[in-house]
Amino acid sequence: MNTNKSQRPLHIVHTEANGGRGGQPMRIVNEALGLAQRGHRTTILCPADVPLYTLASNAGLATMALPLGRKNPATLLKSWRWLHANAPQVDVINTHNSADSWLMALASLAIRNPPPLVRTRHASGAPRDNAATRWLMGTAHAHVVTTGEALRHQLVAIGVPLKHSSSVPSGVDTDRFIPGDRLAARQQLGLAPDAFWLGVVSHLRPNKGHEVLLQAMARLDIPQLHLAIVGEGTHREAIATRVAELGLTERVLFAGHQAAPQDWFPAFDIALSPSHDLEGLPQGVMQALACEVATIATDAGGTGDAIIDDVSGLLVPQRDPAALASAIERLYRDEALRQRLAVDGHRHLLAHFTRTHMLDSMERIFRDVAGRRAQR
């Protein structure tokens, strides 16, 4: 909640070069809407042809097209012009990708008293270990937000002090993602009521680990196991080909993109996140915990913040079909363990990873950096 309503509202600008169709644009919209509901003014700057532009516009957020996708003199000039015209009315700029971070950082050098920059790093790709990156992250940006603790330590490894960053995972809307009745959910979705349903909800791209999950399923001679793959993406055809090659066609359901994923999680016996590489803290993991579903995830990115092994879920190594298969079989055969992990995972989520936690943390960071600007 907003702990100090007497403070004036901020004007927060989010910049985005691309961000794809996964959790990143969803995080930006969710955060911007939440802070707008707390009385702050929010503006989204991004190219008109990226998913965020449509998502933000449809959500009713102030959205402006700005070609931030490439680092070149033309886009730098356009960024400077926007910043020159709007800097006095902006309290803080939250950048989200490499290109827009560089453009805003360089444009700010030619602006008198520019708004402070906050960078959010959504994925776990290791930053470049060079002087330019240290300047961008440690000097040009007043603060860096990561979506998991492991990502903060990647910055420390290149020389950015730990105190210069904060971990703020993408919080779950616990009014939307709630525990539900399993059989009722299956009836609503047309899923076989007596099957043992595994579920993975994510964008279909290679780093989400569907290939590893299919290999794990192929190792398990348990006909009752079925898998629902919820999501769309460029990797769908490759995944479908592997399903056929592994003889899993009768046990795998492609559900496609679902506008209401909260309807699917309660139908699962186990939710899965087999990601590897370039991962923050997957939204599918958080949403599964919010719906009180036993969860197995890999140790990609910041996932270990939410899935504490054998406490809030089961955590397995990345790219390890044998380990994933073993974890699935363990939960399949141990109903009491599934129930314990579901309950304790839900409790852990409510204590640390709700939308309210995210908004409180981001509001505090934005006020802090905006206050430093006022003291210049």
C-alpha positions as CSV (number, residue, x, y, z in Angstrom):
1,M,0.0,0.0,0.0
2,N,1.0,3.6,-0.3
3,T,2.4,4.4,3.1
4,N,2.7,8.2,2.7
5,K,-0.3,9.7,1.0
6,S,0.8,13.2,1.8
7,Q,3.7,13.0,-0.7
8,R,3.0,14.4,-4.1
9,P,2.3,12.1,-7.1
10,L,5.2,11.3,-9.4
11,H,5.4,11.3,-13.2
12,I,7.0,8.0,-14.1
13,V,8.0,7.3,-17.7
14,H,8.7,3.7,-18.8
15,T,10.9,3.3,-21.9
16,E,11.0,0.0,-23.8
17,A,12.9,-1.0,-26.9
18,N,11.2,-4.3,-27.5
19,G,10.7,-6.8,-24.7
20,G,8.9,-9.5,-26.7
21,R,5.6,-11.1,-25.8
22,G,6.5,-12.7,-22.5
23,G,6.4,-11.4,-18.9
24,Q,8.4,-8.2,-19.5
25,P,5.7,-6.1,-21.1
26,M,3.1,-7.6,-18.8
27,R,5.3,-6.5,-15.8
28,I,5.6,-3.0,-17.2
29,V,1.8,-2.6,-17.7
30,N,0.9,-4.2,-14.4
31,E,3.3,-1.9,-12.5
32,A,2.3,1.2,-14.4
33,L,-1.4,0.5,-13.8
34,G,-0.8,-0.2,-10.1
35,L,1.1,3.1,-9.6
36,A,-1.5,5.0,-11.6
37,Q,-4.1,3.6,-9.2
38,R,-2.1,5.1,-6.4
39,G,-2.3,8.5,-7.9
40,H,0.9,8.7,-10.0
41,R,1.1,9.7,-13.6
42,T,2.6,7.1,-15.9
43,T,3.7,7.3,-19.5
44,I,4.9,4.5,-21.8
45,L,7.4,5.3,-24.5
46,C,8.1,2.5,-27.0
47,P,8.1,1.7,-30.8
48,A,4.5,1.5,-32.1
49,D,5.2,-2.1,-33.5
50,V,6.1,-3.8,-30.2
51,P,3.7,-5.8,-28.1
52,L,4.0,-3.3,-25.2
53,Y,2.5,-0.5,-27.2
54,T,-0.7,-2.4,-27.8
55,L,-0.9,-3.8,-24.3
56,A,-0.4,-0.4,-22.7
57,S,-2.8,1.4,-25.0
58,N,-5.5,-1.3,-24.5
59,A,-5.0,-0.9,-20.7
60,G,-5.7,2.8,-20.9
61,L,-2.2,3.9,-20.2
62,A,-0.7,7.1,-21.8
63,T,1.3,5.6,-24.6
64,M,3.6,7.4,-27.1
65,A,5.4,5.9,-30.0
66,L,9.1,6.6,-30.0
67,P,11.6,4.5,-32.1
68,L,13.8,3.2,-29.3
69,G,14.7,-0.1,-30.9
70,R,18.1,0.8,-32.3
71,K,21.1,2.6,-30.9
72,N,22.0,5.0,-33.7
73,P,22.4,8.8,-34.2
74,A,18.9,9.2,-35.6
75,T,17.1,7.6,-32.6
76,L,19.4,9.3,-30.2
77,L,18.4,12.7,-31.6
78,K,14.7,11.8,-31.3
79,S,15.3,10.6,-27.8
80,W,17.1,13.9,-26.9
81,R,14.3,16.0,-28.5
82,W,11.7,14.2,-26.4
83,L,13.7,14.5,-23.3
84,H,14.5,18.1,-23.9
85,A,10.8,18.9,-24.3
86,N,9.6,16.9,-21.4
87,A,12.3,16.7,-18.7
88,P,10.9,19.3,-16.4
89,Q,7.6,17.4,-16.1
90,V,9.1,14.0,-15.5
91,D,10.3,12.8,-12.1
92,V,11.9,9.5,-13.1
93,I,12.5,7.4,-16.2
94,N,12.4,3.6,-15.9
95,T,14.3,1.9,-18.7
96,H,13.8,-1.7,-19.5
97,N,16.2,-2.8,-22.4
98,S,19.7,-2.2,-23.5
99,A,18.8,0.1,-26.4
100,D,16.5,2.4,-24.6
101,S,18.8,2.5,-21.6
102,W,21.7,3.7,-23.7
103,L,19.6,6.2,-25.6
104,M,18.2,7.8,-22.5
105,A,21.5,7.7,-20.7
106,L,23.3,9.4,-23.6
107,A,20.5,11.9,-24.2
108,S,20.5,12.9,-20.5
109,L,24.2,14.0,-20.8
110,A,22.9,16.9,-23.0
111,I,20.0,17.9,-20.7
112,R,20.2,20.3,-17.7
113,N,19.0,18.5,-14.6
114,P,17.6,15.5,-16.4
115,P,15.2,13.0,-14.7
116,P,17.0,10.2,-12.9
117,L,17.1,6.9,-14.6
118,V,16.2,3.5,-13.1
119,R,17.0,0.4,-15.0
120,T,14.9,-2.8,-14.6
121,R,16.8,-6.0,-15.7
122,H,14.1,-8.6,-16.4
123,A,16.4,-11.5,-17.5
124,S,19.5,-13.2,-16.3
125,G,21.8,-12.8,-19.3
126,A,25.2,-11.8,-17.9
127,P,26.0,-8.1,-18.4
128,R,29.1,-7.3,-20.3
129,D,32.1,-6.8,-18.1
130,N,33.5,-3.5,-19.4
131,A,33.8,0.1,-18.5
132,A,30.9,1.2,-20.7
133,T,28.4,-1.2,-18.9
134,R,29.7,-0.2,-15.5
135,W,29.1,3.4,-16.4
136,L,25.6,2.7,-17.7
137,M,24.5,0.6,-14.8
138,G,26.5,2.1,-12.0
139,T,26.6,5.8,-12.9
140,A,24.1,6.8,-15.6
141,H,21.3,5.0,-13.8
142,A,20.6,6.1,-10.3
143,H,19.5,2.6,-9.4
144,V,19.1,-0.8,-11.0
145,V,16.1,-3.1,-10.3
146,T,16.4,-6.8,-10.9
147,T,13.6,-9.5,-10.9
148,G,15.7,-11.8,-8.7
149,E,18.6,-11.8,-6.2
150,A,20.8,-13.8,-8.5
151,L,20.6,-11.0,-11.1
152,R,21.9,-8.5,-8.6
153,H,25.0,-10.5,-8.0
154,Q,25.7,-10.6,-11.8
155,L,26.0,-6.8,-11.5
156,V,28.3,-7.1,-8.5
157,A,30.5,-9.4,-10.5
158,I,31.2,-6.6,-13.1
159,G,31.8,-4.0,-10.4
160,V,28.4,-2.4,-9.7
161,P,28.0,-2.2,-5.8
162,L,25.2,-4.3,-4.3
163,K,23.7,-1.2,-2.7
164,H,23.1,0.3,-6.1
165,S,20.5,-2.4,-6.9
166,S,17.3,-3.9,-5.5
167,S,15.5,-7.2,-6.3
168,V,11.8,-6.5,-7.0
169,P,10.2,-9.6,-8.5
170,S,7.1,-9.2,-10.7
171,G,4.3,-9.4,-8.2
172,V,1.2,-11.6,-8.7
173,D,-2.3,-10.2,-8.6
174,T,-3.7,-12.4,-5.8
175,D,-7.2,-11.2,-6.5
176,R,-7.0,-12.7,-9.9
177,F,-4.8,-15.8,-9.3
178,I,-6.5,-17.7,-6.5
179,P,-6.8,-21.4,-5.4
180,G,-9.6,-23.2,-7.1
181,D,-11.4,-26.5,-7.2
182,R,-9.5,-28.9,-9.5
183,L,-12.4,-30.9,-10.8
184,A,-14.5,-27.8,-11.5
185,A,-11.6,-26.3,-13.4
186,R,-11.1,-29.4,-15.5
187,Q,-14.8,-29.5,-16.3
188,Q,-14.8,-25.9,-17.4
189,L,-11.7,-26.4,-19.6
190,G,-12.8,-29.8,-21.0
191,L,-9.8,-31.7,-19.5
192,A,-10.0,-35.4,-18.7
193,P,-11.0,-35.4,-15.0
194,D,-9.2,-38.6,-14.1
195,A,-5.8,-37.9,-15.7
196,F,-2.8,-36.6,-13.8
197,W,-2.3,-33.2,-15.4
198,L,1.1,-31.4,-15.6
199,G,0.9,-27.9,-16.8
200,V,3.4,-25.4,-18.2
201,V,2.2,-21.8,-18.9
202,S,4.7,-19.7,-20.8
203,H,5.6,-18.1,-24.2
204,L,6.8,-20.8,-26.6
205,R,10.5,-20.0,-27.1
206,P,13.6,-22.2,-26.8
207,N,14.8,-20.9,-23.4
208,K,11.5,-21.9,-21.7
209,G,12.6,-25.5,-21.7
210,H,9.7,-27.4,-23.4
211,E,12.2,-29.7,-25.1
212,V,13.7,-30.7,-21.8
213,L,10.2,-31.3,-20.3
214,L,9.2,-33.5,-23.2
215,Q,12.3,-35.6,-22.8
216,A,11.5,-35.9,-19.1
217,M,7.9,-37.1,-20.0
218,A,9.3,-39.6,-22.4
219,R,11.3,-41.2,-19.6
220,L,8.2,-41.8,-17.5
221,D,6.2,-44.9,-18.2
222,I,3.1,-43.5,-16.5
223,P,0.2,-43.5,-19.0
224,Q,-1.9,-41.4,-16.6
225,L,0.5,-38.4,-17.0
226,H,-0.8,-35.7,-19.4
227,L,0.7,-32.4,-20.2
228,A,-1.1,-29.1,-21.0
229,I,1.1,-26.6,-22.8
230,V,-0.5,-23.2,-22.5
231,G,1.0,-20.4,-24.6
232,E,2.0,-19.4,-28.1
233,G,5.2,-18.5,-29.8
234,T,7.6,-19.0,-32.7
235,H,8.8,-22.4,-31.2
236,R,5.4,-24.1,-31.3
237,E,6.0,-26.0,-34.5
238,A,9.4,-27.3,-33.2
239,I,7.7,-28.4,-30.0
240,A,4.9,-30.2,-31.8
241,T,7.4,-32.0,-33.9
242,R,9.2,-33.3,-30.8
243,V,5.9,-34.4,-29.3
244,A,5.3,-36.6,-32.3
245,E,8.9,-37.9,-32.4
246,L,8.7,-38.9,-28.7
247,G,5.4,-40.6,-29.1
248,L,3.6,-38.2,-26.8
249,T,0.8,-37.0,-29.1
250,E,-2.0,-38.7,-27.1
251,R,-0.7,-37.2,-23.8
252,V,0.1,-33.6,-24.7
253,L,-2.5,-30.9,-25.2
254,F,-1.6,-27.6,-27.0
255,A,-4.0,-25.1,-25.4
256,G,-2.6,-22.1,-27.3
257,H,-2.6,-18.5,-25.9
258,Q,-5.1,-18.1,-23.1
259,A,-6.3,-14.7,-22.0
260,A,-7.3,-16.1,-18.6
261,P,-4.4,-18.3,-17.5
262,Q,-5.8,-18.1,-13.9
263,D,-8.5,-20.6,-15.1
264,W,-5.8,-23.2,-16.0
265,F,-3.6,-23.4,-13.0
266,P,-6.2,-24.9,-10.6
267,A,-6.7,-27.7,-13.1
268,F,-3.1,-28.9,-12.7
269,D,-1.8,-31.5,-10.3
270,I,1.7,-30.1,-10.9
271,A,2.8,-26.8,-12.5
272,L,6.2,-26.8,-14.2
273,S,8.8,-24.2,-15.2
274,P,11.6,-26.0,-17.1
275,S,13.3,-22.7,-18.2
276,H,17.0,-22.2,-18.8
277,D,19.0,-19.1,-19.7
278,L,17.8,-15.5,-19.9
279,E,15.3,-15.8,-17.2
280,G,14.3,-13.5,-14.4
281,L,11.6,-15.0,-12.1
282,P,9.0,-16.6,-14.3
283,Q,5.5,-15.4,-14.0
284,G,4.2,-18.9,-14.5
285,V,6.0,-20.0,-11.3
286,M,4.5,-17.1,-9.3
287,Q,1.0,-17.6,-10.7
288,A,1.1,-21.4,-9.9
289,L,2.1,-20.6,-6.3
290,A,-0.7,-18.1,-6.0
291,C,-3.2,-20.7,-7.2
292,E,-1.8,-23.1,-4.6
293,V,-0.5,-25.7,-7.0
294,A,2.5,-27.9,-6.3
295,T,5.4,-26.5,-8.5
296,I,8.6,-27.9,-10.0
297,A,11.0,-25.4,-11.5
298,T,14.6,-25.2,-12.7
299,D,17.1,-23.0,-11.0
300,A,17.1,-20.5,-13.9
301,G,17.6,-16.8,-13.1
302,G,15.9,-15.7,-9.9
303,T,13.5,-18.7,-9.7
304,G,15.2,-19.9,-6.6
305,D,13.9,-16.9,-4.7
306,A,10.4,-18.3,-5.0
307,I,11.0,-22.0,-5.2
308,I,12.9,-23.1,-2.1
309,D,13.7,-26.7,-2.7
310,D,11.4,-29.0,-0.7
311,V,9.8,-26.1,1.1
312,S,7.8,-24.0,-1.5
313,G,8.3,-26.4,-4.4
314,L,10.9,-28.6,-6.0
315,L,14.0,-27.0,-7.6
316,V,15.9,-29.0,-10.2
317,P,19.0,-28.2,-12.4
318,Q,18.5,-26.7,-15.8
319,R,18.7,-28.8,-19.0
320,D,18.5,-32.0,-16.9
321,P,15.6,-34.3,-18.2
322,A,16.5,-37.0,-15.7
323,A,16.3,-34.7,-12.7
324,L,13.0,-33.2,-14.0
325,A,11.6,-36.7,-14.6
326,S,12.6,-37.8,-11.1
327,A,10.9,-34.8,-9.5
328,I,7.7,-35.3,-11.5
329,E,7.6,-39.0,-10.5
330,R,8.3,-38.1,-6.9
331,L,5.3,-35.8,-6.7
332,Y,3.1,-38.1,-8.8
333,R,3.5,-40.9,-6.2
334,D,3.4,-38.7,-3.1
335,E,0.1,-36.9,-2.7
336,A,0.9,-35.7,0.8
337,L,4.1,-34.0,-0.4
338,R,2.1,-32.4,-3.3
339,Q,-0.4,-31.0,-0.8
340,R,2.3,-29.7,1.6
341,L,4.3,-28.0,-1.2
342,A,1.1,-26.4,-2.6
343,V,0.1,-25.0,0.8
344,D,3.6,-23.8,1.8
345,G,4.3,-22.4,-1.7
346,H,1.1,-20.4,-1.5
347,R,2.1,-19.1,1.9
348,H,5.6,-18.2,0.7
349,L,4.1,-16.3,-2.3
350,L,1.7,-14.3,-0.1
351,A,4.5,-13.3,2.2
352,H,6.9,-12.1,-0.5
353,F,5.7,-11.9,-4.1
354,T,2.4,-10.2,-4.3
355,R,1.6,-7.3,-6.6
356,T,1.3,-5.1,-3.5
357,H,4.9,-6.0,-2.5
358,M,6.1,-5.1,-6.0
359,L,4.3,-1.7,-6.0
360,D,5.5,-0.8,-2.5
361,S,9.1,-1.5,-3.5
362,M,9.0,0.3,-6.8
363,E,7.2,3.3,-5.4
364,R,9.9,3.6,-2.7
365,I,12.7,3.4,-5.2
366,F,11.1,5.9,-7.5
367,R,10.6,8.4,-4.6
368,D,14.1,7.9,-3.4
369,V,15.8,8.7,-6.8
370,A,13.4,11.5,-7.5
371,G,14.2,13.0,-4.1
372,R,17.9,12.9,-5.0
373,R,17.2,15.0,-8.1
374,A,15.4,17.6,-6.1
375,Q,18.5,18.0,-3.9
376,R,20.9,18.7,-6.7
